[in-house]
Amino acid sequence: MALQKYMKFGFALPVCLAACAQSPESIQPSYVSPSEYSGWSCTAMRAEAGRVNDALATASKQQSNARSGDVAGVILLGLPVSSLSGANVAPEVARLKGHKEVIERTMNQQNC
């Protein structure tokens, strides 16, 4: 009987961990239209790149914390508590990654 209990837990744990917040590294960038930065000067794009990089670093740290909280919550309570509480900021990380890619691509095209 005890073996069955552990087997159920062993199966449930990976399923619950799959519900956890993603690591920031595994989040794919969202699509951002290149036209959003057309006409921007190199100076303006460099400033925006700095702002986006800072915001991405902050959001990535929040997402890492959410993931850690989810893993701990699943292990201790069986629930991804950070994701349930709204701490998961994966959409923001994806949005910022998309902006970063487009800014970098546009800067390269304009030889900034």
C-alpha positions as a LaTeX table, in Angstrom:
\begin{tabular}{lrrr}
\hline
Residue & $x$ (\AA) & $y$ (\AA) & $z$ (\AA) \\
\hline
Met1 & 0.00 & 0.00 & 0.00 \\
Ala2 & 2.78 & 2.44 & 0.90 \\
Leu3 & 4.48 & 1.75 & $-2.43$ \\
Gln4 & 1.30 & 2.73 & $-4.28$ \\
Lys5 & 1.18 & 6.00 & $-2.34$ \\
Tyr6 & 4.74 & 6.89 & $-3.33$ \\
Met7 & 4.12 & 5.86 & $-6.93$ \\
Lys8 & 1.13 & 8.21 & $-7.10$ \\
Phe9 & 3.22 & 11.01 & $-5.60$ \\
Gly10 & 6.05 & 10.21 & $-8.00$ \\
Phe11 & 3.65 & 10.59 & $-10.91$ \\
Ala12 & 1.90 & 13.65 & $-9.51$ \\
Leu13 & 5.09 & 15.57 & $-8.76$ \\
Pro14 & 6.20 & 15.91 & $-12.41$ \\
Val15 & 2.66 & 16.88 & $-13.38$ \\
Cys16 & 2.52 & 19.55 & $-10.67$ \\
Leu17 & 6.00 & 20.81 & $-11.50$ \\
Ala18 & 4.87 & 21.25 & $-15.11$ \\
Ala19 & 2.28 & 23.72 & $-13.78$ \\
Cys20 & 5.03 & 25.79 & $-12.17$ \\
Ala21 & 6.19 & 29.10 & $-13.53$ \\
Gln22 & 8.70 & 28.78 & $-16.38$ \\
Ser23 & 12.31 & 29.73 & $-15.91$ \\
Pro24 & 13.05 & 33.11 & $-17.55$ \\
Glu25 & 15.57 & 31.45 & $-19.87$ \\
Ser26 & 12.93 & 29.12 & $-21.30$ \\
Ile27 & 10.41 & 31.87 & $-22.13$ \\
Gln28 & 10.25 & 32.67 & $-25.83$ \\
Pro29 & 10.05 & 36.30 & $-26.94$ \\
Ser30 & 6.69 & 37.70 & $-28.02$ \\
Tyr31 & 6.31 & 39.15 & $-31.48$ \\
Val32 & 6.99 & 42.88 & $-31.67$ \\
Ser33 & 6.53 & 44.67 & $-34.96$ \\
Pro34 & 9.78 & 46.13 & $-36.32$ \\
Ser35 & 7.81 & 49.20 & $-37.39$ \\
Glu36 & 7.54 & 50.14 & $-33.71$ \\
Tyr37 & 11.15 & 51.33 & $-33.82$ \\
Ser38 & 11.38 & 52.56 & $-37.39$ \\
Gly39 & 12.42 & 56.18 & $-37.52$ \\
Trp40 & 14.09 & 56.08 & $-34.11$ \\
Ser41 & 17.56 & 57.57 & $-33.86$ \\
Cys42 & 20.48 & 55.46 & $-32.67$ \\
Thr43 & 20.64 & 57.54 & $-29.49$ \\
Ala44 & 16.96 & 56.95 & $-28.74$ \\
Met45 & 17.28 & 53.22 & $-29.44$ \\
Arg46 & 20.33 & 52.91 & $-27.18$ \\
Ala47 & 18.40 & 54.60 & $-24.38$ \\
Glu48 & 15.39 & 52.35 & $-24.99$ \\
Ala49 & 17.63 & 49.28 & $-25.12$ \\
Gly50 & 19.01 & 50.21 & $-21.69$ \\
Arg51 & 15.51 & 50.69 & $-20.28$ \\
Val52 & 14.29 & 47.38 & $-21.77$ \\
Asn53 & 17.37 & 45.50 & $-20.50$ \\
Asp54 & 16.84 & 46.87 & $-16.98$ \\
Ala55 & 13.14 & 45.97 & $-17.03$ \\
Leu56 & 13.94 & 42.51 & $-18.42$ \\
Ala57 & 16.48 & 41.89 & $-15.65$ \\
Thr58 & 13.90 & 42.88 & $-13.03$ \\
Ala59 & 11.13 & 40.78 & $-14.59$ \\
Ser60 & 13.49 & 37.81 & $-15.02$ \\
Lys61 & 14.40 & 37.97 & $-11.33$ \\
Gln62 & 10.69 & 38.08 & $-10.40$ \\
Gln63 & 10.05 & 35.11 & $-12.68$ \\
Ser64 & 12.92 & 33.14 & $-11.13$ \\
Asn65 & 11.51 & 33.87 & $-7.69$ \\
Ala66 & 8.05 & 32.75 & $-8.84$ \\
Arg67 & 9.51 & 29.53 & $-10.19$ \\
Ser68 & 11.37 & 28.87 & $-6.94$ \\
Gly69 & 8.21 & 29.58 & $-4.96$ \\
Asp70 & 6.20 & 27.26 & $-7.19$ \\
Val71 & 8.67 & 24.40 & $-6.83$ \\
Ala72 & 8.73 & 24.83 & $-3.04$ \\
Gly73 & 4.94 & 25.09 & $-2.96$ \\
Val74 & 4.51 & 21.93 & $-5.02$ \\
Ile75 & 6.92 & 20.02 & $-2.82$ \\
Leu76 & 5.41 & 21.26 & 0.46 \\
Leu77 & 1.74 & 21.81 & $-0.41$ \\
Gly78 & 1.19 & 20.19 & $-3.76$ \\
Leu79 & 0.29 & 23.55 & $-5.35$ \\
Pro80 & 2.23 & 26.05 & $-7.48$ \\
Val81 & 1.53 & 28.87 & $-5.03$ \\
Ser82 & 3.42 & 31.65 & $-6.82$ \\
Ser83 & 1.60 & 31.05 & $-10.10$ \\
Leu84 & $-1.71$ & 30.93 & $-8.27$ \\
Ser85 & $-0.96$ & 34.20 & $-6.46$ \\
Gly86 & $-0.12$ & 36.13 & $-9.65$ \\
Ala87 & 3.65 & 36.22 & $-9.14$ \\
Asn88 & 4.23 & 34.55 & $-12.52$ \\
Val89 & 5.34 & 37.34 & $-14.90$ \\
Ala90 & 6.12 & 35.17 & $-17.94$ \\
Pro91 & 4.05 & 37.34 & $-20.34$ \\
Glu92 & 6.05 & 40.41 & $-19.29$ \\
Val93 & 9.35 & 38.57 & $-19.75$ \\
Ala94 & 8.22 & 37.45 & $-23.22$ \\
Arg95 & 7.13 & 40.98 & $-24.15$ \\
Leu96 & 10.42 & 42.52 & $-23.02$ \\
Lys97 & 12.45 & 39.83 & $-24.82$ \\
Gly98 & 10.53 & 40.64 & $-28.00$ \\
His99 & 11.31 & 44.35 & $-27.67$ \\
Lys100 & 14.96 & 43.61 & $-26.96$ \\
Glu101 & 15.27 & 41.47 & $-30.11$ \\
Val102 & 13.63 & 44.08 & $-32.34$ \\
Ile103 & 15.71 & 46.92 & $-30.91$ \\
Glu104 & 18.94 & 44.96 & $-31.41$ \\
Arg105 & 17.95 & 43.98 & $-34.96$ \\
Thr106 & 16.97 & 47.55 & $-35.84$ \\
Met107 & 20.19 & 48.93 & $-34.37$ \\
Asn108 & 22.22 & 46.46 & $-36.43$ \\
Gln109 & 20.32 & 47.38 & $-39.61$ \\
Gln110 & 20.96 & 51.07 & $-38.97$ \\
Asn111 & 24.63 & 50.44 & $-38.06$ \\
Cys112 & 24.19 & 52.00 & $-34.61$ \\
\hline
\end{tabular}
